[in-house]
């Protein structure tokens, strides 16, 4: 079986984004323009989308904007859609307590964490994305997602090959197991 190791595509607008080194599932990182999200895998651009929120303040502000909702509408078309939030759920629920903002701004904040949780759950139910509160381990979570996607792809591919092989043998045509999927030639960058 051909082993596919796609590269991670990181959006050009992701200024301080993650860089992924080669692993058993991925072949490194390439920077390219994405119409939706911050990360995907080569060959899976229409199936996988990861949006990264690098801190709690960014995510809390995004939840209440029409722009963010339009982004979620664009995410709907993806089979696998994740929002990785580099914050903890405890901090999210206690928001704005504990965030690093000047006292005068904190006093003016009227939005509380429990309201943000309500809004997040409503958006998640409407648009079907998976929110993952990753704390400081956002990149680790993304690597795990990439690995699971590739495992699922390989399992699906193997099952399709087995089904076709069985079908061919039933017809007694002597057809051997065909190759499916995309082939990538990964160049070092």
C-alpha positions as CSV (number, residue, x, y, z in Angstrom):
1,X,0.0,0.0,0.0
2,X,1.3,3.5,-0.9
3,X,1.8,5.6,2.2
4,X,0.5,9.1,1.8
5,X,2.2,11.8,3.9
6,X,0.7,15.1,3.1
7,X,2.1,18.4,4.3
8,X,0.2,20.7,6.6
9,X,-1.0,23.8,4.9
10,X,-0.9,26.9,7.1
11,X,-2.7,30.0,6.0
12,X,-0.6,33.0,5.0
13,X,-2.6,35.2,7.4
14,X,-1.6,33.0,10.4
15,X,1.2,35.3,11.6
16,X,2.5,33.5,14.6
17,X,1.3,30.1,13.6
18,X,2.5,26.6,14.3
19,X,5.2,24.9,12.2
20,X,4.8,21.2,11.9
21,X,7.9,19.0,11.4
22,X,7.7,15.7,9.6
23,X,6.1,12.8,11.6
24,X,4.8,9.4,10.7
25,X,1.6,11.0,9.4
26,X,2.7,14.4,7.9
27,X,5.6,15.6,5.8
28,X,6.1,19.1,7.3
29,X,4.5,22.5,6.7
30,X,3.8,24.7,3.7
31,X,2.4,28.2,3.8
32,X,-0.4,29.0,1.4
33,X,-3.5,31.1,1.1
34,X,-6.6,29.4,2.5
35,X,-10.1,30.8,1.9
36,X,-11.4,29.4,5.3
37,X,-9.5,28.4,8.4
38,X,-5.9,28.4,9.4
39,X,-4.7,24.8,8.8
40,X,-5.5,21.8,6.6
41,X,-3.7,18.9,4.9
42,X,-2.7,18.7,1.3
43,X,-5.2,16.6,-0.6
44,X,-7.8,17.2,2.2
45,X,-8.4,20.9,1.6
46,X,-12.1,20.3,1.0
47,X,-12.6,17.9,4.0
48,X,-10.5,19.2,6.9
49,X,-10.4,22.7,8.3
50,X,-8.8,23.8,11.6
51,X,-9.4,27.3,12.9
52,X,-7.0,28.4,15.7
53,X,-7.8,31.0,18.4
54,X,-4.5,31.8,20.1
55,X,-6.0,33.3,23.3
56,X,-9.2,33.6,25.3
57,X,-9.7,37.3,24.6
58,X,-9.6,36.8,20.8
59,X,-12.0,33.9,21.0
60,X,-14.5,35.7,23.4
61,X,-14.5,38.7,21.1
62,X,-15.0,36.5,18.0
63,X,-18.0,34.7,19.4
64,X,-20.0,37.9,19.4
65,X,-19.3,39.1,15.9
66,X,-21.1,38.6,12.6
67,X,-17.8,38.1,10.9
68,X,-17.1,35.0,13.0
69,X,-20.5,33.7,12.2
70,X,-19.8,34.1,8.5
71,X,-16.6,32.2,9.0
72,X,-18.6,29.4,10.7
73,X,-21.0,29.3,7.7
74,X,-17.9,28.7,5.4
75,X,-16.8,25.9,7.8
76,X,-20.1,24.1,7.4
77,X,-19.0,22.5,4.1
78,X,-16.1,20.6,5.7
79,X,-16.6,17.1,6.9
80,X,-14.0,17.6,9.7
81,X,-14.1,21.1,11.2
82,X,-12.3,22.1,14.4
83,X,-11.7,25.3,16.4
84,X,-8.7,24.9,18.6
85,X,-8.8,27.5,21.4
86,X,-5.5,28.0,23.2
87,X,-7.2,28.5,26.6
88,X,-8.7,26.3,29.3
89,X,-12.5,25.7,29.7
90,X,-12.2,26.9,33.4
91,X,-10.8,30.3,32.2
92,X,-13.5,30.5,29.6
93,X,-16.3,30.0,32.1
94,X,-14.8,32.4,34.5
95,X,-14.3,35.1,31.8
96,X,-13.3,37.9,32.1
97,X,-11.8,37.0,35.5
98,X,-8.1,36.3,35.2
99,X,-7.6,37.7,31.7
100,X,-4.7,40.1,31.1
101,X,-6.4,43.4,30.4
102,X,-6.0,46.8,32.0
103,X,-8.4,47.3,35.0
104,X,-10.3,50.1,33.4
105,X,-11.2,47.8,30.4
106,X,-12.1,44.9,32.7
107,X,-14.6,47.1,34.6
108,X,-16.4,47.9,31.3
109,X,-16.7,44.3,30.2
110,X,-20.3,43.2,30.5
111,X,-19.9,39.8,28.9
112,X,-19.6,36.9,31.3
113,X,-18.2,33.4,30.6
114,X,-21.5,31.6,31.2
115,X,-23.1,33.8,28.4
116,X,-20.1,33.0,26.1
117,X,-20.6,29.3,26.8
118,X,-24.3,29.6,25.9
119,X,-23.3,31.4,22.6
120,X,-20.5,28.8,21.9
121,X,-23.0,25.9,22.3
122,X,-25.6,27.5,20.1
123,X,-23.1,28.1,17.4
124,X,-21.7,24.6,17.7
125,X,-25.1,23.1,17.4
126,X,-26.0,25.3,14.4
127,X,-22.7,24.9,12.4
128,X,-21.5,21.5,13.6
129,X,-17.8,22.4,14.4
130,X,-15.9,20.8,17.2
131,X,-14.5,23.3,19.8
132,X,-11.4,22.1,21.5
133,X,-10.0,23.9,24.5
134,X,-6.4,23.0,24.4
135,X,-4.7,25.3,26.8
136,X,-1.0,25.4,25.9
137,X,-1.2,22.2,23.9
138,X,-2.9,23.5,20.7
139,X,-0.2,22.3,18.4
140,X,-0.3,18.8,20.0
141,X,-4.1,18.7,19.5
142,X,-3.7,19.6,15.8
143,X,-1.0,16.9,15.3
144,X,-3.4,14.4,16.9
145,X,-6.2,15.5,14.5
146,X,-3.9,15.1,11.5
147,X,-2.9,11.7,12.6
148,X,-6.5,10.5,13.1
149,X,-7.5,11.9,9.7
150,X,-4.7,10.0,8.0
151,X,-5.6,6.8,9.9
152,X,-9.2,7.1,8.9
153,X,-8.2,7.7,5.3
154,X,-5.9,4.7,5.3
155,X,-8.6,2.5,6.9
156,X,-11.3,3.7,4.4
157,X,-8.9,3.1,1.5
158,X,-8.0,-0.4,2.7
159,X,-11.7,-1.2,3.1
160,X,-12.5,0.0,-0.4
161,X,-9.6,-2.1,-1.8
162,X,-10.9,-5.2,0.1
163,X,-14.5,-4.7,-1.1
164,X,-13.4,-4.4,-4.8
165,X,-11.1,-7.4,-4.5
166,X,-13.9,-9.5,-3.0
167,X,-16.3,-8.3,-5.8
168,X,-13.7,-9.1,-8.5
169,X,-13.1,-12.6,-7.0
170,X,-16.9,-13.3,-7.0
171,X,-17.1,-12.5,-10.7
172,X,-14.0,-14.7,-11.1
173,X,-12.3,-12.2,-13.3
174,X,-8.9,-12.6,-11.8
175,X,-8.6,-8.8,-11.2
176,X,-6.1,-8.0,-8.5
177,X,-6.5,-5.4,-5.8
178,X,-6.4,-1.9,-7.5
179,X,-4.7,1.1,-6.1
180,X,-6.9,4.0,-4.9
181,X,-6.4,7.5,-3.6
182,X,-4.0,10.3,-4.5
183,X,-0.3,9.9,-4.8
184,X,1.9,12.7,-3.6
185,X,5.5,13.4,-4.3
186,X,6.6,15.4,-1.3
187,X,9.6,17.6,-1.9
188,X,11.7,19.0,1.0
189,X,11.2,22.7,1.4
